Amino acid sequence: MGLLNARNLLKAKELIEKNRHKVGDVVGKATQKIDKASGGKTTNFSKKAEDAARKYSSGSSATHHGDR
């Protein structure tokens, strides 16, 4: 069984949805580390990914528990 199968993807989607309010911050921290490790070569890509994650997070409420 591979790492990326339908069951694992469903679990990942559910986990992200339950923690939607945290996604922007986590991606922001990850992109900072990636940019530091790459010497800034990935800054453009990282900025786009972080902006998308923060936009996704802003669509959630602070009391969001996966049910909409």
PDB file of N, CA, C and O in Angstrom, chain B, residues numbered from 101:
ATOM      1  N   MET B 101       0.850  -1.164   0.000  1.00  0.00           N
ATOM      2  CA  MET B 101       0.000   0.000   0.000  1.00  0.00           C
ATOM      3  C   MET B 101       0.901   1.234   0.000  1.00  0.00           C
ATOM      4  O   MET B 101       1.824   1.337   0.808  1.00  0.00           O
ATOM      5  N   GLY B 102       0.631   2.156  -0.900  1.00  0.00           N
ATOM      6  CA  GLY B 102       1.453   3.347  -1.027  1.00  0.00           C
ATOM      7  C   GLY B 102       1.101   4.409  -0.005  1.00  0.00           C
ATOM      8  O   GLY B 102       0.061   4.356   0.651  1.00  0.00           O
ATOM      9  N   LEU B 103       1.990   5.364   0.108  1.00  0.00           N
ATOM     10  CA  LEU B 103       1.791   6.469   1.033  1.00  0.00           C
ATOM     11  C   LEU B 103       0.595   7.321   0.612  1.00  0.00           C
ATOM     12  O   LEU B 103      -0.188   7.758   1.455  1.00  0.00           O
ATOM     13  N   LEU B 104       0.458   7.555  -0.692  1.00  0.00           N
ATOM     14  CA  LEU B 104      -0.648   8.374  -1.189  1.00  0.00           C
ATOM     15  C   LEU B 104      -1.728   7.471  -1.771  1.00  0.00           C
ATOM     16  O   LEU B 104      -1.687   7.111  -2.948  1.00  0.00           O
ATOM     17  N   ASN B 105      -2.668   7.121  -0.954  1.00  0.00           N
ATOM     18  CA  ASN B 105      -3.831   6.377  -1.434  1.00  0.00           C
ATOM     19  C   ASN B 105      -5.079   7.128  -0.988  1.00  0.00           C
ATOM     20  O   ASN B 105      -4.988   8.096  -0.233  1.00  0.00           O
ATOM     21  N   ALA B 106      -6.202   6.699  -1.435  1.00  0.00           N
ATOM     22  CA  ALA B 106      -7.455   7.416  -1.178  1.00  0.00           C
ATOM     23  C   ALA B 106      -7.752   7.551   0.314  1.00  0.00           C
ATOM     24  O   ALA B 106      -8.229   8.595   0.759  1.00  0.00           O
ATOM     25  N   ARG B 107      -7.480   6.522   1.073  1.00  0.00           N
ATOM     26  CA  ARG B 107      -7.768   6.564   2.511  1.00  0.00           C
ATOM     27  C   ARG B 107      -6.875   7.585   3.218  1.00  0.00           C
ATOM     28  O   ARG B 107      -7.353   8.359   4.048  1.00  0.00           O
ATOM     29  N   ASN B 108      -5.580   7.586   2.890  1.00  0.00           N
ATOM     30  CA  ASN B 108      -4.669   8.546   3.507  1.00  0.00           C
ATOM     31  C   ASN B 108      -4.997   9.976   3.094  1.00  0.00           C
ATOM     32  O   ASN B 108      -4.915  10.891   3.914  1.00  0.00           O
ATOM     33  N   LEU B 109      -5.364  10.178   1.840  1.00  0.00           N
ATOM     34  CA  LEU B 109      -5.733  11.514   1.387  1.00  0.00           C
ATOM     35  C   LEU B 109      -6.990  12.006   2.081  1.00  0.00           C
ATOM     36  O   LEU B 109      -7.089  13.186   2.419  1.00  0.00           O
ATOM     37  N   LEU B 110      -7.945  11.126   2.297  1.00  0.00           N
ATOM     38  CA  LEU B 110      -9.172  11.494   3.006  1.00  0.00           C
ATOM     39  C   LEU B 110      -8.871  11.876   4.451  1.00  0.00           C
ATOM     40  O   LEU B 110      -9.408  12.856   4.967  1.00  0.00           O
ATOM     41  N   LYS B 111      -8.011  11.096   5.099  1.00  0.00           N
ATOM     42  CA  LYS B 111      -7.623  11.414   6.471  1.00  0.00           C
ATOM     43  C   LYS B 111      -6.906  12.758   6.539  1.00  0.00           C
ATOM     44  O   LYS B 111      -7.156  13.554   7.444  1.00  0.00           O
ATOM     45  N   ALA B 112      -6.018  13.011   5.583  1.00  0.00           N
ATOM     46  CA  ALA B 112      -5.292  14.288   5.558  1.00  0.00           C
ATOM     47  C   ALA B 112      -6.257  15.451   5.349  1.00  0.00           C
ATOM     48  O   ALA B 112      -6.132  16.486   6.004  1.00  0.00           O
ATOM     49  N   LYS B 113      -7.202  15.289   4.458  1.00  0.00           N
ATOM     50  CA  LYS B 113      -8.188  16.341   4.199  1.00  0.00           C
ATOM     51  C   LYS B 113      -9.010  16.626   5.451  1.00  0.00           C
ATOM     52  O   LYS B 113      -9.259  17.788   5.773  1.00  0.00           O
ATOM     53  N   GLU B 114      -9.432  15.590   6.154  1.00  0.00           N
ATOM     54  CA  GLU B 114     -10.212  15.767   7.378  1.00  0.00           C
ATOM     55  C   GLU B 114      -9.391  16.477   8.457  1.00  0.00           C
ATOM     56  O   GLU B 114      -9.905  17.347   9.160  1.00  0.00           O
ATOM     57  N   LEU B 115      -8.125  16.106   8.582  1.00  0.00           N
ATOM     58  CA  LEU B 115      -7.252  16.714   9.580  1.00  0.00           C
ATOM     59  C   LEU B 115      -7.033  18.196   9.282  1.00  0.00           C
ATOM     60  O   LEU B 115      -7.077  19.033  10.184  1.00  0.00           O
ATOM     61  N   ILE B 116      -6.797  18.510   8.015  1.00  0.00           N
ATOM     62  CA  ILE B 116      -6.616  19.910   7.628  1.00  0.00           C
ATOM     63  C   ILE B 116      -7.890  20.701   7.881  1.00  0.00           C
ATOM     64  O   ILE B 116      -7.832  21.826   8.378  1.00  0.00           O
ATOM     65  N   GLU B 117      -9.017  20.135   7.551  1.00  0.00           N
ATOM     66  CA  GLU B 117     -10.286  20.848   7.741  1.00  0.00           C
ATOM     67  C   GLU B 117     -10.570  21.108   9.223  1.00  0.00           C
ATOM     68  O   GLU B 117     -11.083  22.170   9.576  1.00  0.00           O
ATOM     69  N   LYS B 118     -10.243  20.150  10.087  1.00  0.00           N
ATOM     70  CA  LYS B 118     -10.460  20.327  11.517  1.00  0.00           C
ATOM     71  C   LYS B 118      -9.542  21.402  12.091  1.00  0.00           C
ATOM     72  O   LYS B 118      -9.889  22.054  13.076  1.00  0.00           O
ATOM     73  N   ASN B 119      -8.378  21.590  11.484  1.00  0.00           N
ATOM     74  CA  ASN B 119      -7.385  22.551  11.971  1.00  0.00           C
ATOM     75  C   ASN B 119      -7.171  23.685  10.985  1.00  0.00           C
ATOM     76  O   ASN B 119      -6.074  24.237  10.888  1.00  0.00           O
ATOM     77  N   ARG B 120      -8.213  24.027  10.260  1.00  0.00           N
ATOM     78  CA  ARG B 120      -8.129  25.034   9.200  1.00  0.00           C
ATOM     79  C   ARG B 120      -7.559  26.354   9.709  1.00  0.00           C
ATOM     80  O   ARG B 120      -6.803  27.017   8.999  1.00  0.00           O
ATOM     81  N   HIS B 121      -7.912  26.732  10.916  1.00  0.00           N
ATOM     82  CA  HIS B 121      -7.450  28.000  11.475  1.00  0.00           C
ATOM     83  C   HIS B 121      -5.945  28.038  11.724  1.00  0.00           C
ATOM     84  O   HIS B 121      -5.394  29.121  11.922  1.00  0.00           O
ATOM     85  N   LYS B 122      -5.270  26.906  11.720  1.00  0.00           N
ATOM     86  CA  LYS B 122      -3.830  26.828  11.972  1.00  0.00           C
ATOM     87  C   LYS B 122      -2.998  26.719  10.691  1.00  0.00           C
ATOM     88  O   LYS B 122      -1.782  26.908  10.731  1.00  0.00           O
ATOM     89  N   VAL B 123      -3.626  26.421   9.574  1.00  0.00           N
ATOM     90  CA  VAL B 123      -2.910  26.122   8.335  1.00  0.00           C
ATOM     91  C   VAL B 123      -2.001  27.268   7.903  1.00  0.00           C
ATOM     92  O   VAL B 123      -0.845  27.031   7.554  1.00  0.00           O
ATOM     93  N   GLY B 124      -2.490  28.490   7.917  1.00  0.00           N
ATOM     94  CA  GLY B 124      -1.694  29.630   7.472  1.00  0.00           C
ATOM     95  C   GLY B 124      -0.417  29.801   8.267  1.00  0.00           C
ATOM     96  O   GLY B 124       0.646  30.039   7.692  1.00  0.00           O
ATOM     97  N   ASP B 125      -0.508  29.682   9.585  1.00  0.00           N
ATOM     98  CA  ASP B 125       0.670  29.839  10.435  1.00  0.00           C
ATOM     99  C   ASP B 125       1.679  28.722  10.214  1.00  0.00           C
ATOM    100  O   ASP B 125       2.883  28.972  10.155  1.00  0.00           O
ATOM    101  N   VAL B 126       1.201  27.512  10.093  1.00  0.00           N
ATOM    102  CA  VAL B 126       2.091  26.370   9.901  1.00  0.00           C
ATOM    103  C   VAL B 126       2.820  26.471   8.561  1.00  0.00           C
ATOM    104  O   VAL B 126       4.029  26.252   8.489  1.00  0.00           O
ATOM    105  N   VAL B 127       2.084  26.800   7.511  1.00  0.00           N
ATOM    106  CA  VAL B 127       2.710  26.940   6.196  1.00  0.00           C
ATOM    107  C   VAL B 127       3.689  28.111   6.209  1.00  0.00           C
ATOM    108  O   VAL B 127       4.750  28.033   5.590  1.00  0.00           O
ATOM    109  N   GLY B 128       3.350  29.185   6.901  1.00  0.00           N
ATOM    110  CA  GLY B 128       4.252  30.331   7.016  1.00  0.00           C
ATOM    111  C   GLY B 128       5.580  29.946   7.658  1.00  0.00           C
ATOM    112  O   GLY B 128       6.642  30.338   7.175  1.00  0.00           O
ATOM    113  N   LYS B 129       5.524  29.182   8.741  1.00  0.00           N
ATOM    114  CA  LYS B 129       6.745  28.734   9.418  1.00  0.00           C
ATOM    115  C   LYS B 129       7.558  27.806   8.511  1.00  0.00           C
ATOM    116  O   LYS B 129       8.784  27.898   8.450  1.00  0.00           O
ATOM    117  N   ALA B 130       6.861  26.918   7.815  1.00  0.00           N
ATOM    118  CA  ALA B 130       7.550  25.971   6.930  1.00  0.00           C
ATOM    119  C   ALA B 130       8.232  26.701   5.775  1.00  0.00           C
ATOM    120  O   ALA B 130       9.365  26.375   5.420  1.00  0.00           O
ATOM    121  N   THR B 131       7.553  27.680   5.189  1.00  0.00           N
ATOM    122  CA  THR B 131       8.156  28.393   4.053  1.00  0.00           C
ATOM    123  C   THR B 131       9.354  29.221   4.496  1.00  0.00           C
ATOM    124  O   THR B 131      10.300  29.386   3.726  1.00  0.00           O
ATOM    125  N   GLN B 132       9.338  29.743   5.713  1.00  0.00           N
ATOM    126  CA  GLN B 132      10.508  30.467   6.223  1.00  0.00           C
ATOM    127  C   GLN B 132      11.716  29.549   6.302  1.00  0.00           C
ATOM    128  O   GLN B 132      12.818  29.931   5.909  1.00  0.00           O
ATOM    129  N   LYS B 133      11.513  28.342   6.806  1.00  0.00           N
ATOM    130  CA  LYS B 133      12.617  27.386   6.927  1.00  0.00           C
ATOM    131  C   LYS B 133      13.115  26.937   5.557  1.00  0.00           C
ATOM    132  O   LYS B 133      14.319  26.783   5.346  1.00  0.00           O
ATOM    133  N   ILE B 134      12.187  26.728   4.630  1.00  0.00           N
ATOM    134  CA  ILE B 134      12.574  26.319   3.278  1.00  0.00           C
ATOM    135  C   ILE B 134      13.368  27.426   2.598  1.00  0.00           C
ATOM    136  O   ILE B 134      14.388  27.158   1.963  1.00  0.00           O
ATOM    137  N   ASP B 135      12.908  28.664   2.727  1.00  0.00           N
ATOM    138  CA  ASP B 135      13.621  29.794   2.133  1.00  0.00           C
ATOM    139  C   ASP B 135      15.017  29.943   2.722  1.00  0.00           C
ATOM    140  O   ASP B 135      15.974  30.231   2.003  1.00  0.00           O
ATOM    141  N   LYS B 136      15.130  29.748   4.032  1.00  0.00           N
ATOM    142  CA  LYS B 136      16.436  29.838   4.682  1.00  0.00           C
ATOM    143  C   LYS B 136      17.369  28.741   4.174  1.00  0.00           C
ATOM    144  O   LYS B 136      18.539  28.993   3.886  1.00  0.00           O
ATOM    145  N   ALA B 137      16.843  27.527   4.067  1.00  0.00           N
ATOM    146  CA  ALA B 137      17.659  26.406   3.608  1.00  0.00           C
ATOM    147  C   ALA B 137      18.065  26.540   2.136  1.00  0.00           C
ATOM    148  O   ALA B 137      19.138  26.083   1.741  1.00  0.00           O
ATOM    149  N   SER B 138      17.206  27.166   1.330  1.00  0.00           N
ATOM    150  CA  SER B 138      17.507  27.304  -0.101  1.00  0.00           C
ATOM    151  C   SER B 138      18.254  28.595  -0.412  1.00  0.00           C
ATOM    152  O   SER B 138      18.575  28.862  -1.570  1.00  0.00           O
ATOM    153  N   GLY B 139      18.528  29.388   0.602  1.00  0.00           N
ATOM    154  CA  GLY B 139      19.220  30.647   0.382  1.00  0.00           C
ATOM    155  C   GLY B 139      18.354  31.668  -0.344  1.00  0.00           C
ATOM    156  O   GLY B 139      18.871  32.555  -1.023  1.00  0.00           O
ATOM    157  N   GLY B 140      17.053  31.546  -0.205  1.00  0.00           N
ATOM    158  CA  GLY B 140      16.125  32.491  -0.811  1.00  0.00           C
ATOM    159  C   GLY B 140      15.734  32.165  -2.244  1.00  0.00           C
ATOM    160  O   GLY B 140      15.021  32.943  -2.877  1.00  0.00           O
ATOM    161  N   LYS B 141      16.182  31.044  -2.761  1.00  0.00           N
ATOM    162  CA  LYS B 141      15.873  30.670  -4.148  1.00  0.00           C
ATOM    163  C   LYS B 141      14.406  30.315  -4.357  1.00  0.00           C
ATOM    164  O   LYS B 141      13.913  30.372  -5.484  1.00  0.00           O
ATOM    165  N   THR B 142      13.716  29.956  -3.306  1.00  0.00           N
ATOM    166  CA  THR B 142      12.322  29.533  -3.433  1.00  0.00           C
ATOM    167  C   THR B 142      11.340  30.583  -2.925  1.00  0.00           C
ATOM    168  O   THR B 142      10.165  30.282  -2.714  1.00  0.00           O
ATOM    169  N   THR B 143      11.811  31.806  -2.727  1.00  0.00           N
ATOM    170  CA  THR B 143      10.989  32.846  -2.116  1.00  0.00           C
ATOM    171  C   THR B 143       9.691  33.100  -2.878  1.00  0.00           C
ATOM    172  O   THR B 143       8.633  33.215  -2.259  1.00  0.00           O
ATOM    173  N   ASN B 144       9.749  33.190  -4.200  1.00  0.00           N
ATOM    174  CA  ASN B 144       8.535  33.470  -4.975  1.00  0.00           C
ATOM    175  C   ASN B 144       7.494  32.371  -4.801  1.00  0.00           C
ATOM    176  O   ASN B 144       6.319  32.657  -4.571  1.00  0.00           O
ATOM    177  N   PHE B 145       7.917  31.125  -4.909  1.00  0.00           N
ATOM    178  CA  PHE B 145       7.010  29.994  -4.729  1.00  0.00           C
ATOM    179  C   PHE B 145       6.477  29.949  -3.300  1.00  0.00           C
ATOM    180  O   PHE B 145       5.286  29.731  -3.079  1.00  0.00           O
ATOM    181  N   SER B 146       7.367  30.156  -2.335  1.00  0.00           N
ATOM    182  CA  SER B 146       6.974  30.109  -0.927  1.00  0.00           C
ATOM    183  C   SER B 146       5.955  31.188  -0.601  1.00  0.00           C
ATOM    184  O   SER B 146       5.003  30.935   0.138  1.00  0.00           O
ATOM    185  N   LYS B 147       6.139  32.377  -1.139  1.00  0.00           N
ATOM    186  CA  LYS B 147       5.213  33.477  -0.879  1.00  0.00           C
ATOM    187  C   LYS B 147       3.819  33.143  -1.413  1.00  0.00           C
ATOM    188  O   LYS B 147       2.817  33.407  -0.749  1.00  0.00           O
ATOM    189  N   LYS B 148       3.759  32.567  -2.601  1.00  0.00           N
ATOM    190  CA  LYS B 148       2.467  32.188  -3.180  1.00  0.00           C
ATOM    191  C   LYS B 148       1.783  31.113  -2.330  1.00  0.00           C
ATOM    192  O   LYS B 148       0.581  31.187  -2.075  1.00  0.00           O
ATOM    193  N   ALA B 149       2.555  30.120  -1.897  1.00  0.00           N
ATOM    194  CA  ALA B 149       2.000  29.045  -1.068  1.00  0.00           C
ATOM    195  C   ALA B 149       1.504  29.592   0.269  1.00  0.00           C
ATOM    196  O   ALA B 149       0.435  29.210   0.744  1.00  0.00           O
ATOM    197  N   GLU B 150       2.284  30.486   0.871  1.00  0.00           N
ATOM    198  CA  GLU B 150       1.884  31.056   2.156  1.00  0.00           C
ATOM    199  C   GLU B 150       0.635  31.924   2.007  1.00  0.00           C
ATOM    200  O   GLU B 150      -0.260  31.866   2.849  1.00  0.00           O
ATOM    201  N   ASP B 151       0.569  32.719   0.953  1.00  0.00           N
ATOM    202  CA  ASP B 151      -0.610  33.558   0.723  1.00  0.00           C
ATOM    203  C   ASP B 151      -1.871  32.706   0.552  1.00  0.00           C
ATOM    204  O   ASP B 151      -2.925  33.030   1.099  1.00  0.00           O
ATOM    205  N   ALA B 152      -1.753  31.617  -0.210  1.00  0.00           N
ATOM    206  CA  ALA B 152      -2.900  30.728  -0.419  1.00  0.00           C
ATOM    207  C   ALA B 152      -3.320  30.068   0.895  1.00  0.00           C
ATOM    208  O   ALA B 152      -4.513  29.942   1.169  1.00  0.00           O
ATOM    209  N   ALA B 153      -2.354  29.650   1.704  1.00  0.00           N
ATOM    210  CA  ALA B 153      -2.667  29.006   2.984  1.00  0.00           C
ATOM    211  C   ALA B 153      -3.323  29.995   3.947  1.00  0.00           C
ATOM    212  O   ALA B 153      -4.261  29.637   4.660  1.00  0.00           O
ATOM    213  N   ARG B 154      -2.845  31.209   3.969  1.00  0.00           N
ATOM    214  CA  ARG B 154      -3.442  32.220   4.860  1.00  0.00           C
ATOM    215  C   ARG B 154      -4.853  32.583   4.406  1.00  0.00           C
ATOM    216  O   ARG B 154      -5.736  32.825   5.229  1.00  0.00           O
ATOM    217  N   LYS B 155      -5.056  32.617   3.102  1.00  0.00           N
ATOM    218  CA  LYS B 155      -6.400  32.882   2.573  1.00  0.00           C
ATOM    219  C   LYS B 155      -7.338  31.737   2.972  1.00  0.00           C
ATOM    220  O   LYS B 155      -8.476  31.979   3.375  1.00  0.00           O
ATOM    221  N   TYR B 156      -6.865  30.503   2.862  1.00  0.00           N
ATOM    222  CA  TYR B 156      -7.647  29.334   3.265  1.00  0.00           C
ATOM    223  C   TYR B 156      -7.989  29.411   4.754  1.00  0.00           C
ATOM    224  O   TYR B 156      -9.127  29.150   5.147  1.00  0.00           O
ATOM    225  N   SER B 157      -7.004  29.770   5.580  1.00  0.00           N
ATOM    226  CA  SER B 157      -7.219  29.868   7.025  1.00  0.00           C
ATOM    227  C   SER B 157      -8.186  30.975   7.380  1.00  0.00           C
ATOM    228  O   SER B 157      -8.976  30.832   8.313  1.00  0.00           O
ATOM    229  N   SER B 158      -8.137  32.064   6.660  1.00  0.00           N
ATOM    230  CA  SER B 158      -9.009  33.189   6.997  1.00  0.00           C
ATOM    231  C   SER B 158     -10.468  32.879   6.715  1.00  0.00           C
ATOM    232  O   SER B 158     -11.349  33.592   7.196  1.00  0.00           O
ATOM    233  N   GLY B 159     -10.744  31.844   5.954  1.00  0.00           N
ATOM    234  CA  GLY B 159     -12.113  31.436   5.681  1.00  0.00           C
ATOM    235  C   GLY B 159     -12.719  30.631   6.806  1.00  0.00           C
ATOM    236  O   GLY B 159     -13.875  30.218   6.721  1.00  0.00           O
ATOM    237  N   SER B 160     -11.957  30.402   7.857  1.00  0.00           N
ATOM    238  CA  SER B 160     -12.467  29.622   8.985  1.00  0.00           C
ATOM    239  C   SER B 160     -12.804  30.535  10.139  1.00  0.00           C
ATOM    240  O   SER B 160     -12.369  31.685  10.192  1.00  0.00           O
ATOM    241  N   SER B 161     -13.575  30.015  11.051  1.00  0.00           N
ATOM    242  CA  SER B 161     -13.859  30.751  12.280  1.00  0.00           C
ATOM    243  C   SER B 161     -13.014  30.156  13.406  1.00  0.00           C
ATOM    244  O   SER B 161     -12.535  29.027  13.299  1.00  0.00           O
ATOM    245  N   ALA B 162     -12.838  30.896  14.453  1.00  0.00           N
ATOM    246  CA  ALA B 162     -12.009  30.429  15.570  1.00  0.00           C
ATOM    247  C   ALA B 162     -12.601  29.218  16.249  1.00  0.00           C
ATOM    248  O   ALA B 162     -11.872  28.455  16.884  1.00  0.00           O
ATOM    249  N   THR B 163     -13.912  29.014  16.135  1.00  0.00           N
ATOM    250  CA  THR B 163     -14.569  27.891  16.800  1.00  0.00           C
ATOM    251  C   THR B 163     -14.889  26.769  15.821  1.00  0.00           C
ATOM    252  O   THR B 163     -15.716  25.907  16.117  1.00  0.00           O
ATOM    253  N   HIS B 164     -14.250  26.773  14.672  1.00  0.00           N
ATOM    254  CA  HIS B 164     -14.523  25.787  13.635  1.00  0.00           C
ATOM    255  C   HIS B 164     -14.069  24.400  14.098  1.00  0.00           C
ATOM    256  O   HIS B 164     -12.943  24.238  14.568  1.00  0.00           O
ATOM    257  N   HIS B 165     -14.936  23.415  13.966  1.00  0.00           N
ATOM    258  CA  HIS B 165     -14.607  22.043  14.366  1.00  0.00           C
ATOM    259  C   HIS B 165     -14.886  21.052  13.252  1.00  0.00           C
ATOM    260  O   HIS B 165     -15.218  19.898  13.521  1.00  0.00           O
ATOM    261  N   GLY B 166     -14.757  21.484  12.011  1.00  0.00           N
ATOM    262  CA  GLY B 166     -14.919  20.574  10.899  1.00  0.00           C
ATOM    263  C   GLY B 166     -16.321  20.497  10.350  1.00  0.00           C
ATOM    264  O   GLY B 166     -16.514  19.909   9.286  1.00  0.00           O
ATOM    265  N   ASP B 167     -17.317  21.062  11.019  1.00  0.00           N
ATOM    266  CA  ASP B 167     -18.680  21.019  10.491  1.00  0.00           C
ATOM    267  C   ASP B 167     -19.085  22.417  10.058  1.00  0.00           C
ATOM    268  O   ASP B 167     -18.926  23.386  10.800  1.00  0.00           O
ATOM    269  N   ARG B 168     -19.617  22.505   8.827  1.00  0.00           N
ATOM    270  CA  ARG B 168     -19.986  23.803   8.287  1.00  0.00           C
ATOM    271  C   ARG B 168     -21.433  23.846   7.978  1.00  0.00           C
ATOM    272  O   ARG B 168     -21.934  24.868   7.510  1.00  0.00           O
TER     273      ARG B 168
END
